[in-house]
Structures are given as C-alpha cells and as structure tokens.
Amino acid sequence: MVLITFTWRYGGSQVFLYGSFNGWTDQLLMNLVEGSAAVFQRIIDLPPGYHQEQLCVQDEYGAINNLIFVKESDSTPSALLREDTQSKLVSGFARSMHLEASSSRGLQLEPVMQLSANEIDVSRRRLFMLLSSSRADGLIPNSGKVFALDSEVAVKQAFHIMYEQGLAVMPLWDERNAKISGMLTASDFILILLKLHGSHSMLSNDELERHTVSAWKYEKFQLHAEVSGPMIPPNRRVLLQAGPDDSLKDVALLLLHNKISAVPLLHSPEDESCVQLLHTACLAGISKHICRHFRHSLEYLPLLQQPVGNLPLGTWAREVGGRASSRDLLTLYSRDPLSSALKLLIEGQISSIPILDDNGALINVYSRSDVTSLARSNVYARFRLDQMIMAQVLEVLDEASCDRCRTCTRFDSLYKIMELLSDPITRRIVVIDPNTRHVKGIITLRDVFNLLLS
C-alpha cells in the first residue's frame, strides 16, 4: 500500500472524499490544513499501480472524475490498477474538477499543469507591464506611521525602539545634514552581537549606551569582514533610495540587485527644502499590489496558478524530487545555541532558519528580524550567545513573531504563496510534509521576484 495525500483547495464548511477505492459509498472527511481557511487534505492507503495519467475525464454518465494511478516507488510496476476518484463538496453542491494527490513515501507526481515556455514568457511580460506602469507612491498606505531614527541615538535605545515598534529596518536621519543617511537593519544588531561574542565579553548596557548608531554603522564594514570573511563584500556606503514617481519594476529590481530588504521612499521638493520620508518600500508591498490586481483574472497569469513544487524557485531539501538547489537548505535543532543561528544568518546570507525538534519536525522559524526580541527584558545583557539554546530563544519571541511562521505544501500555487508573503511580517514560507511536518523547502519573497522578473 502507498500513502496518498488528496487535496481540495476550493473552500467549504465540510469536504468529503469518495472514490472507487471505497466503492463510492464511504464518505471520508477531509481535514482543514493548519493555517488555511480553504485547503482540505486526507491521507489514505492505496494499492500500487500507475499514478496520474490525466487530470480529469468525463465518464459514460457525464460525470467529471479525477484519475490517479499509484506507483510504488521501490518496485517495478507489473500490473495496472485504475483508481477513479471523485470528491463532493457538501456545502457547495459542486463536483470536483481538480483534486490533487501526493505520496508521503517518496512518490513524485507530475505537475498539476504543464506550462509551455511561451505561457511562462506571457505571464512574465504581463507582470512586467503592470509593474512598469505602476508608481511607487501606490505602495503608500492611506493611513499609517512613518518611522525614522536619529543616527546619533544610542545603540541600546535603537535596539529597544525597533523591538517595540516591531520593525526589522528603519531609516536613519542625519540631523546635521537634514537628510536620510542610511538604514538600520536587524543584520546590524547581529553583527554587533557576534563581534562582542567573539571578544568573549558579556554585552553590558554601558557598552551599548556609549556607542551611537552612526558610530556602529561606521564600523560595520570592518565588522562584516571579520564575521563573514573576505568572500562576502560589505554593502555599499551610498544610500539606496527610491522616489514616488519611480515604477514598481524599478523598485523591485533595486531591491533584488542590491540584495536589500527595503529602501526609503523619498520626496525631494523642487525648492530643495527638507527631503520628506514618505514610506519604506519592500517586496511585500509589491507582491500585495500584484495579487490585488490579478485576484479575479488569474487566467491571464498561468504562471501564478502553477504549484510551487514544480517551479524553479526556493531552496529545497536534496531528496525532494531529485531537484537541485543553488544552495543547501539550512536548519537548526531547538537544542542548538543562538550563536549558531546568528552565524548561519550572516555567513549563509539567508534571512531565516527553520528550527526543528529532535524528530526533525518544524517548530518555528528564526529570522534576522527576530534578533530585536532579545531587547525584551534585556535578554541580550543576561546571556552569552553560546549559552542560550534556540528553545529558549523561541520562548522570548512574542506572539506576533510566532505568527511569522507560515507553511505550505509543494502543491500550493504560486499565487497562494504570494498572498501569504504580502503580509509584511511574513518574509518566507516553509514547505513541509503535511504528515510529518518535515521541512522540504523554503521560499522567500526574493525567490518569487527573481522568478517573476528574470
């Protein structure tokens, strides 16, 4: 027998699975996937045989049936067994025309739909046209706050401000020259913590109070070289910025090419008076703009309807479909020290790390932005980085940080992933096995936009 996962993605209050495997009589209740309001799944054992020869066919009675042919992964198929599967949506009186299946024992199904190179190019061109014709000022919310940090504020105070405001990046204001001079990021704090950890000294409040943000930023390039090594060049010293009239395409490419998470959106008055900070632009806002524009016309973008497990994006475990990733999928266990997590984030040039339990199941995700939670109750001043394990670090995270862990399966559509990533606090989606919660891959906003704009 082979374990097969059936998936229904179209909502409803209750969804039941029927098929020839149970004589079309027993109704099998499908379970709502954790974190989803519309996706239901049910795992059952099916006998071996070929799988998914075609998506759906019409039988002699005019009913639409999904066909799945199951193949045991470790044996040579010797007999065919046709399994006609059909699902019924109790609350929607509609028959299924799209029911997916996957095996939890290494069975790799063909994609739900195959796109030609032309269809992919058409989707990209339409996205490119949308982003080229949309202005950056469209990212500015109707109401909200804009934060900037005085570059002469003490590092300790800046650390607490970013934590209290729940921000991973803040523009720096140079009072002397009356301009935005740079960006303070969570990576800055990671570098500071690693520098002090390397000197084997506890991080005291006095040390943080004696150093201003501008002083630490001045030393950042040396710190980056010492922690990351000469192979990773430091970020450029020139402030990267965007204007309200810039296109969303230009903003997205600016973020991608410079490997940064956000840029200040600045307005320079014609009278050369004080520059105005309008917004901090990021890929999440651009993703939200795309989803809002095409929400009811996805047929024009078949690329967004494709399952993410069938697209060349993200970082994947080596055993997933035999696919190759450009980098290793890095994970840590809950018993590993915080110092290991911070070093991986910097040296691996990644934004987040899945944290696993002893059985390899996903517990949570630790991200660069989560480092500001160490300002809570002055945790950073009470523990050495190699003495605090990740289980303790996760306990420090507040509820908002815990909610950043979003998961999907490799059969979820790219559009669904983009909708999840449109939330500014969600910077990555972890692809899991729904049965074991083992991590199969991780997809970031940068991965998505590299695919869309390549």
N, C-alpha and C positions, 0 to 999 in steps of 0.2 A: 504494500500500500504506500501511497505517496501523499504527504500532507499538501493540500492545495488551499490557497487563500483566495476567496471570492470577494470582490469589492464592488459596492454600489455607491456612486458619487453624487446622486441627484436628490438628496434630502428625503424628508418624510418623517412621520412620527414613529412608524414601525415598518421594518423591511424584512420579508421572509424569502428564503431561497427554496426553490423547487427544482427538481430535475429527474431525469430518467434513472439516476443512481439511487433514488429513493422511491421509485415507482410513481412519481408525480403526486404522491399523497401526503407524505410527512412535510409539514412546514418547519423549516429550520430558521429560527430567529437570528438575524444578523445584528451584530453589536456595533454601536456607535464608536468610532475611533476616538481615542483620547485627544482632546484639544480641537476636535472638529464638530461642526454643527450639521454636517450634511453627508459625511462619508461613513458608510457602514461596511463591516467585514465579517466573514465567517470562515473558519478553517475546518476542513473536513478531510478525511482519508478517501482517496480514490484509487482504484486498481490501475496498474501501469498500462501504458498504451501511448500512441502519439498524441501530442497536445497542439491546440490552436492551429488548425489548418486554415480556418477562415473565421472572421469575426462574427457574422450572423447570416442566417439563411432563412428563407421562407418555406415552411413545410407544406404538405398537401392540404392542410386545413386553413392556410393563410396566416398562421401564427408565426411570429418572428422569434427564432430560437438562436441563442449563442451556442456555438460548438466549441468544446475543449477536448483536446486529445492529450492524455497524460503520458509522459515517458519517464520511466525510472532512470535516474541519472547514471547509475552504476551498472547497467545491463544493456545488452544489445537487444533491441525490440524484436520480438519474434511473432507477436500477434497484435492485431488491431482491435481496439475496443472503442466504439463511438459513444461519446457521452453528450447527449443533447441537454443543455442546461438552459433553464429559463427562470427569471425572477419575477416576482409580482410585488408591486408597491402598494401596500394596503391602503395608505392614506391618499394615494394619487391615482388609483384605478388605471394605471398605465403599465403596459408590458415593457420589460427591459429590452432595449436595443443596444445596450453597451454594458456588458458585465465582464470584468477582467478577472484573471486568475493567476496565481503565482504559487510556486512550491517553496516550502521552508527547508527543503533538503537539497538545495543546490540546483533546482530546475530553473533554467533561464528561458522565459517565454519570449517570443518575438514581440516587438513593439506593437502597441495598440493601433498605430497607423504609421505608415512609411511615408516620409516626405521626400520629394524629389529635390534636387539641388535648386531647380527653378523656384519651387514653392518656398524654400528657405530664403532665397535671394529676394523674392517678392515681399515676404514678411519683413525682412531687414530694411528694404527700401521704404516701405510704408512707415516703419518706425522711425527711420532716419528723416523722412519728410516731416513727420509730426514733430520730432524734437527740433528740427531746423526751423520750423515755423512758430515754435512756442518760445516765449520770452522768459527769462529767469525771474522776472518780477511776479510771474504767475505762481511761484513757489511760496510767496509771502502769504501767511495766513491772514484772514480777515481781522483777527484779534489775537494778541499774544504778547509775550515779552521778548525783548532782545537783550542779551547779556554781553557785557564786555568787562574785562578785568584789568585794573590798573597794573601796569607792568612792574611797579615798584612795591606792590603788596608782598608781604612775607609768604614764603612757600607754604608754611603751615596754614596760614589763613586761606590761601588759594586752594589747598588740598581740601579743606573743610567746605569752602564755598561750592566747589564742583560736586562734592558729595551731596550737600544739602539741596542743591538745585537739580541733581540727577543728570548732570551734563558730562559728556566724555570729552568735549572740546570747547574751548572758549576763546574768542578773540582777545588780544591784548591791546590795551590803549596806552599809547605813549603821550603822556600829558605835556611834556616839554615841547614836542614837535606837533602836537594836536593831530595825531593820526593813529590808525590801527597799524601796529608794528609787527604783529605775528600772531601765532595761535598757540595756546597752551593745551596740550593733549594728555590723555592718560599715559601715553608712552613716555612722556617727560617724567612722570612720577615713578614709573617702572625703572627707568634709567637711574634716577636718584636713589631708589631703594637698593638696586643692585650694586651701585657704587659704594654705598655705605656698608652693605653686606660684605662686599669684597674686602673692605678695610677692617672687618671683624669688630665693628663697633656698634653698640646699640644706637638706635636712632632717637636722639633726645629732642625735646621741644626747643631747647636753646639753639641747636644747630639749624632747625627749620626756621626759627624766628630771626636768626642773624642773616639769612640769605633771602634776598628778594627774588622774585620770579625772573626779572631781567638778568640778574647775576647768574642764576642757574641756566637760563637759556644761552647765555654767552659761553658757558662751559659745556653745553650739551654736545657739541660736535666731538670734543675730546672724550666725553663720557661714552658716546655712541661707539667710537672707535675702540675704546678699551673693553667695552662689554661685548660688542658684536664682532670685533675683529676687522681687519682692513678690507675684507671681501665685501662688506656691506657699506656703501658710501653714505655719508650723512646727508640729511635733507638740505636742500638749497637754502641759502640765507635770505634770498629775495622773497618778500611776501607774495604769495599767490592769491589772487582775488578775482572776483567777477563783478560785472555791472548789471543793473536791472534790465538793460536792453540786449544783453548777450543771449544767445539762443541756448535752450536746454541741451542741445547737442554739444555746443562748445563747453558748457559747464561740466557735462558728463565726461567728455574727453579730457578736460583739465584734471579732473579728479583721478581718472584712470591712468593717464600717462605719468602723473607725478606720484601715484600711489599714496594719496592722502584721502582722509575720510570726509573732509568738509572744507569749504572756502567761505570767507566772508563776502557777503553781497553788499557792495559799497556804492553810494551815490555821491558823485563829485559835482557840486553846484557850479554853474557857469561863472559865478562871481568869485570862484576859487576860495569860498569860505570853507568852514569846517566840513570835512567829509562825514557823511552820515552812514551809520551802520544800519542796514535795512533787515538783514536776515543772515543766517548761517546755512548755506546751501549744501545739501548732501544727496547721495544717490537714492536714499529712501524717498525723498520728496519727488524725485523724477520718476521713480517706479510707481508711486501713487498716481502721478499725472497720467502715465501710460494706461494703468488699469482703469482709471476713471473714464478715459477717452474711449477705450475699446471694450468696456464691460459688456455692452449689448451687441457687439458686432465682431465677435471673435472669429467668425468665418473669414474675415479679411486677414487674419494673422494665424494661419495654421500652425506656425512655429510655437505659439503660446499654448496650443492645445496638446502639444506633444508631451509624453511622460518624461520627467527629468532623468530617469534612469536610462533613457535612450538618447540623451543629448551629450555633446562633448563639453560639459561644464562641471565644476566642482572637483573635490578631492575625494577619492574613493578607496576603500579597502581593496587590497590586491585580489581577494578571492571573489569579488563581485563581478560576475560575468566575464572574467578574464580581461577586463578593461584595464588600460594603463593610465595612471595619473602622472601629471608632471611633477608632483611632489608626494611624499608619504603622508598618510593620514595619521596625525599625531594625537595620541590620547594619553591620559594620566589616570591613575587609580586614586581613590579617596585617601589612601594612606600615604601618598607621595607628598613631599614637602612643598610649601609655597614657592620656595626658591627655584624649584624645578619648573614650575608653571611660568614664572616670570621670565626665566631664561629662554624657555621654548617660545614664548610670545615674541621676544626680541630677536633671538638668533634664527628662529624659523620664519620670521617675517609673516606671522599669521595673526589674526585678530582674536581667535578664541580656541579653546581646547575642550573637547568632551571629557568629562570626569566619570569614571566607571566604578562600579562596585567590584568585589572580588570575583564575581561570576561574569564580569565583562559587560554587564548591563548598564545602560546610560542612567546616571543620576541627575546630572546637571551639566551646564557649560560654564567654564570660567573664561571671561573675556578681558581684554585690555581695560575696557571701561570699568570693570568691576574692581579695579585696584583702588578706586576712590572710596570704596566701602571700608577700607582699612582706617579711614578717618573716623569711623563710628566708634565712639568711646575711646578714641586714641589708641586703637588696636596696634597701629604701626609703631608706637612707642613702648609697647609692652611685650612684644615677641620678636625673636630673631626669625628671619625668613626660613631658615632650615629647621626650626623647632616647631613651626606651625604647619600641620598637615592640611590637605585640601578639605577633609571632612569638617575641620574647624573653620576654615575659610568660608565654606559654603553656609555655615551657620550664621556668619556675620552678615551675609547678604540680606538685604531687606526683601520684602515681598515683591516689590517692583522688579528687582534684579532677578529673582527666581522666575518671574514670568517671561524673562527673555529667552528661555529655553523652549524653542518651538521645534516640533518634529514632523516628519512626513515619511512616506514610503517612496520607493523608486518608481511607483506607478502614478504618483500625483503629477498633475500637469504643471508646466512652467508658469502658467497664469496664476495658479493657486499659490505657488511659491512666491511670485512677485507680489501678490496681495499680502501675504504674511510679512514679506520684507518691506512693505510700505509703511509699517509701523516703525517709527524712529528708534525704538528701544530693541527692535529685533534686527540684529545685524547678520545673523546666519541661521540656516535651517539644518538640523541634523537629520540625516536619512537613517532610519532604523528598520530592523526587522520587527514587525508588529507583535510577533510571538515572544521573542527573547529580549527585545529592546537592545540587541547588539547593534553597535554603530556600523553602518555600511558606507556612509559617506557624509560629507558636509558641503553645503552650498552657501556661498556668500553673495552679497549684492554685487561685489566686484566681479565674481564669476558670471553672474547673469548679464551684466552690461558688457563684459568682454565678449560674450557670445552674441549679444544683440548688435553691437557696434563694430564687430570685427570685419 
